[in-house]
Amino acid sequence: MYRNKSEKIMDIAIGEAVAGLLSENAPVSGTTLAVRLMEMAAGETRPERAEALRMAVNEVIAALPATRLLLNPELLFLTEDRPPPGTRQH
């Protein structure tokens, strides 16, 4: 059950974002979902929905560790030269 209307709007927006990615045959990941939600929030004119979209972005970033690079892009710079886990550099 939803505690408030914003949570319901947030869940609907996440569903819309996932459906949009799927309809475009785009990869669905935490990062693509967060980016799509950010794009939706940037274009939203209704304050209540814009706030729910920002809440959705924060929830996705909190729930999916890989999306935290969106908050700290410098981490991507620091880690992009590392080999994938389980491999060795010679």
Secondary structure, DSSP 4 states (H G I P E B T S, - for coil): --SSHHHHHHHHHHHHHHHHHHHTT----HHHHHHHHHHHHHH---HHHHHHHHHHHHHHHHH-GGGGGGT-HHHHHHHTTSPPTT----
